[in-house]
Amino acid sequence: MPVDSLPQVCEELRKDIVQEVAVNPGHLASSLGVAEITVALHYVYNTPEDRIVWDVGHQAYGHKILTGRRDQFCTNRKLGGIKPFPSPEESEYDTFACGHASNSVSAALGMAVAAKLEQKKDRHVVAVIGDGAMSGGLAFEGLNNVSSSPNDLLIILNDNNMSIDRSVGGMKQYLLNLSTNETYNALRFKASRWMNRKGMLGEERRNGLIRLSNALKSAISHQQNIFEGMNIRYFGPFDGHDVKELVRILRQIKDMKGPKLLHLHTQKGHGYAPAEKDVTIWHAPGKFNPDTGERIVDNNPDKPQKYQDVFGHTLLELAKQNPKIVGVTPAMPSGCSMNIMMKEMPERTFDVGIAEGHAVTFSGGMAKDGLLPFCNIYSAFAQRAFDNIIHDVALLNLNVVFCFDRAGLVGEDGPTHHGAFDLAALRPIPNLTISSPMDEHELRRLMYTAQLPDKGPFVIRYPRGGGVLKDWRCPLEEVKVGTGRKMKDGDDVAVLSIGPIGNNVTEAISGLSGTSDISVAHYDMRFLKPLDEQILEEVGRKFKCIITVENGARKGGLGSAVLEWMNDHGYQPTVTRLGFPDHFVEHGKVCELQKIVGIDAEAIMKAITNQ
């Protein structure tokens, strides 16, 4: 179609996204902000032969709609429907997995190098990365390699001053101040094309001229350009919402040799007034009226608080009592509710941007010199800081409290976001205390316990969303580390659980009452490390049948720990382990997924009756 028709395509695409997400909740504002970029990329490039690598994937709804999935988009994030983020398993247009931030540059560079080595000379590779994701360490590692490896990669920097909350840090400020002259860029481009046609622009000479050009530009503008300093041609900043201008620019630089970065300014939520006004809420707003922008919120006063909100209020309460407490989060102050403390104590809370490894080591540094960091990271994102947890905190036995939000099944965000592996991954690490509360009162007590003197690195994991108690406030009391609780006595089968999944056990046992003569004992282990050995001794002596239940990977977690302990102490019960199977769990409602992996109340009842 003619270029003049593209603004209408963008308008229709935006309207389609709003109408769909209004009734089937998902990530809205990010996709609205890149409508023009999405349309321009698919207009100029020959996808899927040309590769577009999206970073994070929050912004890829328009991409999905334009690549043959418009009719299926109503199933987005639903069980059995299209996936919440781009995935090569779903479409050949989805070139790489993207649920975590900052991986696009590295992955796209790999594809660009592969295209060269396999002599696919006509293949173009584009990475689309946001300014928030650009703060991640992996993005800088990728840029460093881009500058030194022969490639023709195009990096599009979608600069909207946002991640989920406002972007923070030096990169944000740098991009805010970065500017260059469009006329200068056009003249340089024309000169390079002329020299290339004349055979005067070999690789070595081209790099030398780029360095000379960069030096001259820096001297004239009194401004250093970090990208051109790495021999990555820089273009911009340009208006990312002018689709016709984007097409013109992309056509100009499409066949240019060497790595390039196109800097585009966009507005998250662009084109939908409610999303433009409050982009944090409209990142993932839930259901809403698409015509009025009125959000459909469940304000039931009897509904239990979300675990993250209980964390946020309790953290502020503890911080008022303990001046050594500080809060650290990698770009999730609203999501994890650290914004509650941030509002009252901004000098003691730190949003470090999308930088989970740094968040952990930064916390370790503060702990080394006497502070007590509460470092809150989503469980799936904490995977990226595994080495930092070992090397920079556990090795020195530092007093850092790790609060892993979104642990276990998270629901519609799917396999990239399920907190499946934290228990199994962290259990072998020396010096760690690993705990999980069964309810909100237990969360508060564990947080209080963790901030007492000399507790060392202390992990508290809890799930996404609402708890089980209407009244979540309770006195702050110490829990003895390594102790569990007997929730119910019994004689035939012992069920050992950790964390809120224990409430499913309670429901299962209640469901068996009156329908089965099996006498079931239930123990809330509370701590994965150290284990409550008194409970295990009691269970080992008394029961021949044990069931373990955990909201995480079955291999390596609570069930494995119980098996190891029983073997080491000479007990030989039959142990049935309930948890996630050895494959990635799809997306869907939490209740649907619990049923699929076999940790809902019905599956627990079945496991009990099968003993």
Beta strands, then each sheet from edge to edge (+ up, - down):
strand 1: 51-54
strand 2: 125-130
strand 3: 154-159
strand 4: 233-239
strand 5: 260-265
strand 6: 325-329
strand 7: 349-351
strand 8: 372-378
strand 9: 401-405
strand 10: 433-435
strand 11: 458-461
strand 12: 485-488
strand 13: 493-497
strand 14: 520-524
strand 15: 527-529
strand 16: 545-553
strand 17: 574-580
sheet 1: 1+ 2+ 3+ 5+ 4+
sheet 2: 7+ 6+ 8+ 9+ 11+ 10+ 15-
sheet 3: 12+ 14- 13- 16- 17-
end
